[in-house]
Each structure stands twice: as C-alpha cells, then as structure tokens.
Amino acid sequence: VQLVESGGDLVQPGGSLRLSCAASGFSFSASHMSWVRQAPGKEREGVATIATGGGVTYYADSVKGRFTISQDKVKNTVYLQMNSLKSEDTALYYCAAGWAQYTYWGQGTQVTVS
C-alpha cells in the first residue's frame, strides 16, 4: 500500500494550493479518503473526506467554503484544492485511507502560509 502526497509549498495568505495523493495497493473505489493535517503543538485535524464510491464529501468547519476534496478514480488519486489560505492553515498535510479512523497514511506534504 502506498499513499504519495505532493503539492505542498510556501504560499502567501490569500493564495491557493492543490495537493495530490496517489494511492496504490488497496481498493480505492470502496473506501473513504481523507486529508488530515497536523501543525506543531496542535491536535491532528481531519480537514476533508470523500467517499470514493459515491463522491460524498465532508469538511471540517475550519476549512468549509475554502477547501475542496475531489478524486480521479482512473488515476486512483485524491486532491485537495485549498483557496483563501490563512496562516492557521500552516501544517503538515497527510493523505489517509479512512474517515476519523485511518488505515493507511502517506508521508505528508508541508504547507506553509506566510
């Protein structure tokens, strides 16, 4: 099983980034996929989840209206489009298989808003 994230970067407040997560080695189409972030000194936070079967999405209140999770089933890839970024969005962003409880994790990609 592999989850490989990419797309993290340094961006100014108000800017945008798109994170990607390429998944392999498990049944992508019958699962939930999530983006989870962790900032230094803060609790881990699940920010967005997509039910890969039906495409239903869920968002944390802190990102609702600014972030969009999506998927490409052909590429087994999940995306996180992040707009109107704030300094408090600075964190290591992980792709994870599951919803609230996670089976597999990627290595993380750093997003810094400054």
Phi and psi in radians as a Rosetta constraint file:
Dihedral C 1 N 2 CA 2 C 2 CIRCULARHARMONIC -2.394 0.35
Dihedral N 2 CA 2 C 2 N 3 CIRCULARHARMONIC 2.376 0.35
Dihedral C 2 N 3 CA 3 C 3 CIRCULARHARMONIC -2.194 0.35
Dihedral N 3 CA 3 C 3 N 4 CIRCULARHARMONIC 2.044 0.35
Dihedral C 3 N 4 CA 4 C 4 CIRCULARHARMONIC -2.092 0.35
Dihedral N 4 CA 4 C 4 N 5 CIRCULARHARMONIC 1.970 0.35
Dihedral C 4 N 5 CA 5 C 5 CIRCULARHARMONIC -1.597 0.35
Dihedral N 5 CA 5 C 5 N 6 CIRCULARHARMONIC 2.697 0.35
Dihedral C 5 N 6 CA 6 C 6 CIRCULARHARMONIC -2.702 0.35
Dihedral N 6 CA 6 C 6 N 7 CIRCULARHARMONIC 2.893 0.35
Dihedral C 6 N 7 CA 7 C 7 CIRCULARHARMONIC 1.902 0.35
Dihedral N 7 CA 7 C 7 N 8 CIRCULARHARMONIC -0.169 0.35
Dihedral C 7 N 8 CA 8 C 8 CIRCULARHARMONIC -1.154 0.35
Dihedral N 8 CA 8 C 8 N 9 CIRCULARHARMONIC 2.644 0.35
Dihedral C 8 N 9 CA 9 C 9 CIRCULARHARMONIC -2.933 0.35
Dihedral N 9 CA 9 C 9 N 10 CIRCULARHARMONIC 3.088 0.35
Dihedral C 9 N 10 CA 10 C 10 CIRCULARHARMONIC -1.618 0.35
Dihedral N 10 CA 10 C 10 N 11 CIRCULARHARMONIC 2.241 0.35
Dihedral C 10 N 11 CA 11 C 11 CIRCULARHARMONIC -2.454 0.35
Dihedral N 11 CA 11 C 11 N 12 CIRCULARHARMONIC 2.658 0.35
Dihedral C 11 N 12 CA 12 C 12 CIRCULARHARMONIC -1.392 0.35
Dihedral N 12 CA 12 C 12 N 13 CIRCULARHARMONIC 2.713 0.35
Dihedral C 12 N 13 CA 13 C 13 CIRCULARHARMONIC -0.949 0.35
Dihedral N 13 CA 13 C 13 N 14 CIRCULARHARMONIC 2.410 0.35
Dihedral C 13 N 14 CA 14 C 14 CIRCULARHARMONIC 1.582 0.35
Dihedral N 14 CA 14 C 14 N 15 CIRCULARHARMONIC -0.183 0.35
Dihedral C 14 N 15 CA 15 C 15 CIRCULARHARMONIC -1.433 0.35
Dihedral N 15 CA 15 C 15 N 16 CIRCULARHARMONIC -3.081 0.35
Dihedral C 15 N 16 CA 16 C 16 CIRCULARHARMONIC -2.294 0.35
Dihedral N 16 CA 16 C 16 N 17 CIRCULARHARMONIC 2.678 0.35
Dihedral C 16 N 17 CA 17 C 17 CIRCULARHARMONIC -2.545 0.35
Dihedral N 17 CA 17 C 17 N 18 CIRCULARHARMONIC 2.683 0.35
Dihedral C 17 N 18 CA 18 C 18 CIRCULARHARMONIC -2.158 0.35
Dihedral N 18 CA 18 C 18 N 19 CIRCULARHARMONIC 2.111 0.35
Dihedral C 18 N 19 CA 19 C 19 CIRCULARHARMONIC -1.643 0.35
Dihedral N 19 CA 19 C 19 N 20 CIRCULARHARMONIC 2.568 0.35
Dihedral C 19 N 20 CA 20 C 20 CIRCULARHARMONIC -2.174 0.35
Dihedral N 20 CA 20 C 20 N 21 CIRCULARHARMONIC 2.616 0.35
Dihedral C 20 N 21 CA 21 C 21 CIRCULARHARMONIC -2.426 0.35
Dihedral N 21 CA 21 C 21 N 22 CIRCULARHARMONIC 1.943 0.35
Dihedral C 21 N 22 CA 22 C 22 CIRCULARHARMONIC -1.629 0.35
Dihedral N 22 CA 22 C 22 N 23 CIRCULARHARMONIC 2.148 0.35
Dihedral C 22 N 23 CA 23 C 23 CIRCULARHARMONIC -1.918 0.35
Dihedral N 23 CA 23 C 23 N 24 CIRCULARHARMONIC 2.517 0.35
Dihedral C 23 N 24 CA 24 C 24 CIRCULARHARMONIC -2.678 0.35
Dihedral N 24 CA 24 C 24 N 25 CIRCULARHARMONIC 2.708 0.35
Dihedral C 24 N 25 CA 25 C 25 CIRCULARHARMONIC 1.593 0.35
Dihedral N 25 CA 25 C 25 N 26 CIRCULARHARMONIC 0.054 0.35
Dihedral C 25 N 26 CA 26 C 26 CIRCULARHARMONIC -2.632 0.35
Dihedral N 26 CA 26 C 26 N 27 CIRCULARHARMONIC 3.014 0.35
Dihedral C 26 N 27 CA 27 C 27 CIRCULARHARMONIC -1.374 0.35
Dihedral N 27 CA 27 C 27 N 28 CIRCULARHARMONIC 1.553 0.35
Dihedral C 27 N 28 CA 28 C 28 CIRCULARHARMONIC -1.060 0.35
Dihedral N 28 CA 28 C 28 N 29 CIRCULARHARMONIC -0.641 0.35
Dihedral C 28 N 29 CA 29 C 29 CIRCULARHARMONIC -1.367 0.35
Dihedral N 29 CA 29 C 29 N 30 CIRCULARHARMONIC -0.089 0.35
Dihedral C 29 N 30 CA 30 C 30 CIRCULARHARMONIC -2.199 0.35
Dihedral N 30 CA 30 C 30 N 31 CIRCULARHARMONIC 0.857 0.35
Dihedral C 30 N 31 CA 31 C 31 CIRCULARHARMONIC -2.662 0.35
Dihedral N 31 CA 31 C 31 N 32 CIRCULARHARMONIC 3.092 0.35
Dihedral C 31 N 32 CA 32 C 32 CIRCULARHARMONIC -1.853 0.35
Dihedral N 32 CA 32 C 32 N 33 CIRCULARHARMONIC 2.486 0.35
Dihedral C 32 N 33 CA 33 C 33 CIRCULARHARMONIC -2.148 0.35
Dihedral N 33 CA 33 C 33 N 34 CIRCULARHARMONIC 2.435 0.35
Dihedral C 33 N 34 CA 34 C 34 CIRCULARHARMONIC -2.311 0.35
Dihedral N 34 CA 34 C 34 N 35 CIRCULARHARMONIC 2.750 0.35
Dihedral C 34 N 35 CA 35 C 35 CIRCULARHARMONIC -1.942 0.35
Dihedral N 35 CA 35 C 35 N 36 CIRCULARHARMONIC 2.251 0.35
Dihedral C 35 N 36 CA 36 C 36 CIRCULARHARMONIC -2.213 0.35
Dihedral N 36 CA 36 C 36 N 37 CIRCULARHARMONIC 2.415 0.35
Dihedral C 36 N 37 CA 37 C 37 CIRCULARHARMONIC -2.177 0.35
Dihedral N 37 CA 37 C 37 N 38 CIRCULARHARMONIC 2.697 0.35
Dihedral C 37 N 38 CA 38 C 38 CIRCULARHARMONIC -2.463 0.35
Dihedral N 38 CA 38 C 38 N 39 CIRCULARHARMONIC 2.131 0.35
Dihedral C 38 N 39 CA 39 C 39 CIRCULARHARMONIC -1.774 0.35
Dihedral N 39 CA 39 C 39 N 40 CIRCULARHARMONIC 2.669 0.35
Dihedral C 39 N 40 CA 40 C 40 CIRCULARHARMONIC -0.972 0.35
Dihedral N 40 CA 40 C 40 N 41 CIRCULARHARMONIC 2.240 0.35
Dihedral C 40 N 41 CA 41 C 41 CIRCULARHARMONIC 1.368 0.35
Dihedral N 41 CA 41 C 41 N 42 CIRCULARHARMONIC 0.077 0.35
Dihedral C 41 N 42 CA 42 C 42 CIRCULARHARMONIC -2.081 0.35
Dihedral N 42 CA 42 C 42 N 43 CIRCULARHARMONIC 2.805 0.35
Dihedral C 42 N 43 CA 43 C 43 CIRCULARHARMONIC -1.191 0.35
Dihedral N 43 CA 43 C 43 N 44 CIRCULARHARMONIC 2.602 0.35
Dihedral C 43 N 44 CA 44 C 44 CIRCULARHARMONIC -1.089 0.35
Dihedral N 44 CA 44 C 44 N 45 CIRCULARHARMONIC 2.448 0.35
Dihedral C 44 N 45 CA 45 C 45 CIRCULARHARMONIC -2.308 0.35
Dihedral N 45 CA 45 C 45 N 46 CIRCULARHARMONIC 2.160 0.35
Dihedral C 45 N 46 CA 46 C 46 CIRCULARHARMONIC -1.353 0.35
Dihedral N 46 CA 46 C 46 N 47 CIRCULARHARMONIC 2.090 0.35
Dihedral C 46 N 47 CA 47 C 47 CIRCULARHARMONIC -1.749 0.35
Dihedral N 47 CA 47 C 47 N 48 CIRCULARHARMONIC -0.505 0.35
Dihedral C 47 N 48 CA 48 C 48 CIRCULARHARMONIC -2.757 0.35
Dihedral N 48 CA 48 C 48 N 49 CIRCULARHARMONIC 2.522 0.35
Dihedral C 48 N 49 CA 49 C 49 CIRCULARHARMONIC -2.417 0.35
Dihedral N 49 CA 49 C 49 N 50 CIRCULARHARMONIC 2.518 0.35
Dihedral C 49 N 50 CA 50 C 50 CIRCULARHARMONIC -2.258 0.35
Dihedral N 50 CA 50 C 50 N 51 CIRCULARHARMONIC 2.351 0.35
Dihedral C 50 N 51 CA 51 C 51 CIRCULARHARMONIC -1.444 0.35
Dihedral N 51 CA 51 C 51 N 52 CIRCULARHARMONIC 1.893 0.35
Dihedral C 51 N 52 CA 52 C 52 CIRCULARHARMONIC -1.165 0.35
Dihedral N 52 CA 52 C 52 N 53 CIRCULARHARMONIC -0.391 0.35
Dihedral C 52 N 53 CA 53 C 53 CIRCULARHARMONIC -1.232 0.35
Dihedral N 53 CA 53 C 53 N 54 CIRCULARHARMONIC -0.902 0.35
Dihedral C 53 N 54 CA 54 C 54 CIRCULARHARMONIC -1.882 0.35
Dihedral N 54 CA 54 C 54 N 55 CIRCULARHARMONIC -0.186 0.35
Dihedral C 54 N 55 CA 55 C 55 CIRCULARHARMONIC 1.468 0.35
Dihedral N 55 CA 55 C 55 N 56 CIRCULARHARMONIC 0.117 0.35
Dihedral C 55 N 56 CA 56 C 56 CIRCULARHARMONIC -1.171 0.35
Dihedral N 56 CA 56 C 56 N 57 CIRCULARHARMONIC 2.454 0.35
Dihedral C 56 N 57 CA 57 C 57 CIRCULARHARMONIC -2.115 0.35
Dihedral N 57 CA 57 C 57 N 58 CIRCULARHARMONIC 2.707 0.35
Dihedral C 57 N 58 CA 58 C 58 CIRCULARHARMONIC -2.412 0.35
Dihedral N 58 CA 58 C 58 N 59 CIRCULARHARMONIC 2.515 0.35
Dihedral C 58 N 59 CA 59 C 59 CIRCULARHARMONIC -2.375 0.35
Dihedral N 59 CA 59 C 59 N 60 CIRCULARHARMONIC 2.553 0.35
Dihedral C 59 N 60 CA 60 C 60 CIRCULARHARMONIC -1.200 0.35
Dihedral N 60 CA 60 C 60 N 61 CIRCULARHARMONIC 2.602 0.35
Dihedral C 60 N 61 CA 61 C 61 CIRCULARHARMONIC -1.030 0.35
Dihedral N 61 CA 61 C 61 N 62 CIRCULARHARMONIC -0.536 0.35
Dihedral C 61 N 62 CA 62 C 62 CIRCULARHARMONIC -1.177 0.35
Dihedral N 62 CA 62 C 62 N 63 CIRCULARHARMONIC -0.325 0.35
Dihedral C 62 N 63 CA 63 C 63 CIRCULARHARMONIC -2.130 0.35
Dihedral N 63 CA 63 C 63 N 64 CIRCULARHARMONIC -0.068 0.35
Dihedral C 63 N 64 CA 64 C 64 CIRCULARHARMONIC -1.033 0.35
Dihedral N 64 CA 64 C 64 N 65 CIRCULARHARMONIC 2.310 0.35
Dihedral C 64 N 65 CA 65 C 65 CIRCULARHARMONIC 1.548 0.35
Dihedral N 65 CA 65 C 65 N 66 CIRCULARHARMONIC -0.229 0.35
Dihedral C 65 N 66 CA 66 C 66 CIRCULARHARMONIC -2.007 0.35
Dihedral N 66 CA 66 C 66 N 67 CIRCULARHARMONIC -0.596 0.35
Dihedral C 66 N 67 CA 67 C 67 CIRCULARHARMONIC -1.880 0.35
Dihedral N 67 CA 67 C 67 N 68 CIRCULARHARMONIC 2.576 0.35
Dihedral C 67 N 68 CA 68 C 68 CIRCULARHARMONIC -2.359 0.35
Dihedral N 68 CA 68 C 68 N 69 CIRCULARHARMONIC 2.179 0.35
Dihedral C 68 N 69 CA 69 C 69 CIRCULARHARMONIC -1.700 0.35
Dihedral N 69 CA 69 C 69 N 70 CIRCULARHARMONIC 2.436 0.35
Dihedral C 69 N 70 CA 70 C 70 CIRCULARHARMONIC -2.583 0.35
Dihedral N 70 CA 70 C 70 N 71 CIRCULARHARMONIC 3.043 0.35
Dihedral C 70 N 71 CA 71 C 71 CIRCULARHARMONIC -2.516 0.35
Dihedral N 71 CA 71 C 71 N 72 CIRCULARHARMONIC 2.720 0.35
Dihedral C 71 N 72 CA 72 C 72 CIRCULARHARMONIC -2.164 0.35
Dihedral N 72 CA 72 C 72 N 73 CIRCULARHARMONIC 1.810 0.35
Dihedral C 72 N 73 CA 73 C 73 CIRCULARHARMONIC -1.193 0.35
Dihedral N 73 CA 73 C 73 N 74 CIRCULARHARMONIC -0.512 0.35
Dihedral C 73 N 74 CA 74 C 74 CIRCULARHARMONIC -1.163 0.35
Dihedral N 74 CA 74 C 74 N 75 CIRCULARHARMONIC -0.700 0.35
Dihedral C 74 N 75 CA 75 C 75 CIRCULARHARMONIC -1.596 0.35
Dihedral N 75 CA 75 C 75 N 76 CIRCULARHARMONIC -0.033 0.35
Dihedral C 75 N 76 CA 76 C 76 CIRCULARHARMONIC 0.888 0.35
Dihedral N 76 CA 76 C 76 N 77 CIRCULARHARMONIC 0.836 0.35
Dihedral C 76 N 77 CA 77 C 77 CIRCULARHARMONIC -2.245 0.35
Dihedral N 77 CA 77 C 77 N 78 CIRCULARHARMONIC 2.435 0.35
Dihedral C 77 N 78 CA 78 C 78 CIRCULARHARMONIC -1.998 0.35
Dihedral N 78 CA 78 C 78 N 79 CIRCULARHARMONIC 2.496 0.35
Dihedral C 78 N 79 CA 79 C 79 CIRCULARHARMONIC -2.122 0.35
Dihedral N 79 CA 79 C 79 N 80 CIRCULARHARMONIC 2.712 0.35
Dihedral C 79 N 80 CA 80 C 80 CIRCULARHARMONIC -2.309 0.35
Dihedral N 80 CA 80 C 80 N 81 CIRCULARHARMONIC 1.868 0.35
Dihedral C 80 N 81 CA 81 C 81 CIRCULARHARMONIC -1.515 0.35
Dihedral N 81 CA 81 C 81 N 82 CIRCULARHARMONIC 2.136 0.35
Dihedral C 81 N 82 CA 82 C 82 CIRCULARHARMONIC -2.061 0.35
Dihedral N 82 CA 82 C 82 N 83 CIRCULARHARMONIC 2.043 0.35
Dihedral C 82 N 83 CA 83 C 83 CIRCULARHARMONIC -2.033 0.35
Dihedral N 83 CA 83 C 83 N 84 CIRCULARHARMONIC 2.874 0.35
Dihedral C 83 N 84 CA 84 C 84 CIRCULARHARMONIC 0.854 0.35
Dihedral N 84 CA 84 C 84 N 85 CIRCULARHARMONIC 0.849 0.35
Dihedral C 84 N 85 CA 85 C 85 CIRCULARHARMONIC -1.135 0.35
Dihedral N 85 CA 85 C 85 N 86 CIRCULARHARMONIC 2.516 0.35
Dihedral C 85 N 86 CA 86 C 86 CIRCULARHARMONIC -2.099 0.35
Dihedral N 86 CA 86 C 86 N 87 CIRCULARHARMONIC 2.829 0.35
Dihedral C 86 N 87 CA 87 C 87 CIRCULARHARMONIC -1.031 0.35
Dihedral N 87 CA 87 C 87 N 88 CIRCULARHARMONIC -0.568 0.35
Dihedral C 87 N 88 CA 88 C 88 CIRCULARHARMONIC -1.270 0.35
Dihedral N 88 CA 88 C 88 N 89 CIRCULARHARMONIC -0.098 0.35
Dihedral C 88 N 89 CA 89 C 89 CIRCULARHARMONIC -1.455 0.35
Dihedral N 89 CA 89 C 89 N 90 CIRCULARHARMONIC -0.123 0.35
Dihedral C 89 N 90 CA 90 C 90 CIRCULARHARMONIC -1.067 0.35
Dihedral N 90 CA 90 C 90 N 91 CIRCULARHARMONIC 2.160 0.35
Dihedral C 90 N 91 CA 91 C 91 CIRCULARHARMONIC -3.087 0.35
Dihedral N 91 CA 91 C 91 N 92 CIRCULARHARMONIC 2.954 0.35
Dihedral C 91 N 92 CA 92 C 92 CIRCULARHARMONIC -1.542 0.35
Dihedral N 92 CA 92 C 92 N 93 CIRCULARHARMONIC 2.143 0.35
Dihedral C 92 N 93 CA 93 C 93 CIRCULARHARMONIC -1.787 0.35
Dihedral N 93 CA 93 C 93 N 94 CIRCULARHARMONIC 2.210 0.35
Dihedral C 93 N 94 CA 94 C 94 CIRCULARHARMONIC -1.950 0.35
Dihedral N 94 CA 94 C 94 N 95 CIRCULARHARMONIC 2.500 0.35
Dihedral C 94 N 95 CA 95 C 95 CIRCULARHARMONIC -1.614 0.35
Dihedral N 95 CA 95 C 95 N 96 CIRCULARHARMONIC 2.396 0.35
Dihedral C 95 N 96 CA 96 C 96 CIRCULARHARMONIC -2.494 0.35
Dihedral N 96 CA 96 C 96 N 97 CIRCULARHARMONIC 2.553 0.35
Dihedral C 96 N 97 CA 97 C 97 CIRCULARHARMONIC -1.564 0.35
Dihedral N 97 CA 97 C 97 N 98 CIRCULARHARMONIC 2.126 0.35
Dihedral C 97 N 98 CA 98 C 98 CIRCULARHARMONIC 2.231 0.35
Dihedral N 98 CA 98 C 98 N 99 CIRCULARHARMONIC -3.104 0.35
Dihedral C 98 N 99 CA 99 C 99 CIRCULARHARMONIC -2.509 0.35
Dihedral N 99 CA 99 C 99 N 100 CIRCULARHARMONIC 1.931 0.35
Dihedral C 99 N 100 CA 100 C 100 CIRCULARHARMONIC 1.334 0.35
Dihedral N 100 CA 100 C 100 N 101 CIRCULARHARMONIC -0.766 0.35
Dihedral C 100 N 101 CA 101 C 101 CIRCULARHARMONIC -2.028 0.35
Dihedral N 101 CA 101 C 101 N 102 CIRCULARHARMONIC 2.330 0.35
Dihedral C 101 N 102 CA 102 C 102 CIRCULARHARMONIC -2.089 0.35
Dihedral N 102 CA 102 C 102 N 103 CIRCULARHARMONIC 2.371 0.35
Dihedral C 102 N 103 CA 103 C 103 CIRCULARHARMONIC -1.587 0.35
Dihedral N 103 CA 103 C 103 N 104 CIRCULARHARMONIC -0.752 0.35
Dihedral C 103 N 104 CA 104 C 104 CIRCULARHARMONIC -2.273 0.35
Dihedral N 104 CA 104 C 104 N 105 CIRCULARHARMONIC 2.631 0.35
Dihedral C 104 N 105 CA 105 C 105 CIRCULARHARMONIC -2.278 0.35
Dihedral N 105 CA 105 C 105 N 106 CIRCULARHARMONIC 2.600 0.35
Dihedral C 105 N 106 CA 106 C 106 CIRCULARHARMONIC -1.512 0.35
Dihedral N 106 CA 106 C 106 N 107 CIRCULARHARMONIC -3.065 0.35
Dihedral C 106 N 107 CA 107 C 107 CIRCULARHARMONIC -1.516 0.35
Dihedral N 107 CA 107 C 107 N 108 CIRCULARHARMONIC -0.235 0.35
Dihedral C 107 N 108 CA 108 C 108 CIRCULARHARMONIC 1.676 0.35
Dihedral N 108 CA 108 C 108 N 109 CIRCULARHARMONIC 2.631 0.35
Dihedral C 108 N 109 CA 109 C 109 CIRCULARHARMONIC -2.378 0.35
Dihedral N 109 CA 109 C 109 N 110 CIRCULARHARMONIC 2.338 0.35
Dihedral C 109 N 110 CA 110 C 110 CIRCULARHARMONIC -1.471 0.35
Dihedral N 110 CA 110 C 110 N 111 CIRCULARHARMONIC 2.266 0.35
Dihedral C 110 N 111 CA 111 C 111 CIRCULARHARMONIC -2.036 0.35
Dihedral N 111 CA 111 C 111 N 112 CIRCULARHARMONIC 2.145 0.35
Dihedral C 111 N 112 CA 112 C 112 CIRCULARHARMONIC -2.154 0.35
Dihedral N 112 CA 112 C 112 N 113 CIRCULARHARMONIC 2.171 0.35
Dihedral C 112 N 113 CA 113 C 113 CIRCULARHARMONIC -1.953 0.35
Dihedral N 113 CA 113 C 113 N 114 CIRCULARHARMONIC 1.937 0.35
